[in-house]
């Protein structure tokens, strides 16, 4: 059965970041980019493990990629940019992520919000919002003004978060 994905977009020119959640401010979690941490083999394996764990609860996700598939489809592609991958770090543990890709070569150049996820024990503290807001801040420096994303209709928490940040319903074609 085909799923009608929820298509959302945001004009980045008027974006105002939300204040950090009190629950998050009381922690020692920091949000940095993968470039800050070092785009090396160890970091790429950690990103793979984090993405796999965070993706486990996405409705309709199905089996996650193998390491070789992930490397080929997500890391060794021209659009992978370690400056566009935000990582939430608690001491040395990677506990959340958000990533986006740039698609400037088209007439309607845009950024695509790929993945935002938090490991289960860190959920409901404002971390996903902080990660997404951090990534939107990074995206605003790209020179492109439109950010798009798609969600499975059963992923109501992420749809709600995106709308709260300023994403609105859109009708563009998902590749």
Secondary structure, 3 states (H helix, E strand, C coil): CCCCCEEEEEEHHHCCCCCCCHHHHCCCCEEEEHHHHCCCHHHHHHHHHHHHHHHCCCCCCCCCCCHHHHHHHHHCCCCCCHHHEEEEEECCEEEEEEEEEEECCCCCCEEEEEEEEECHHHCCCCHHHHHHHHHHHHHHCCCCCEEEEEECCCCHHHHHHHHHHCCEECCCCCC
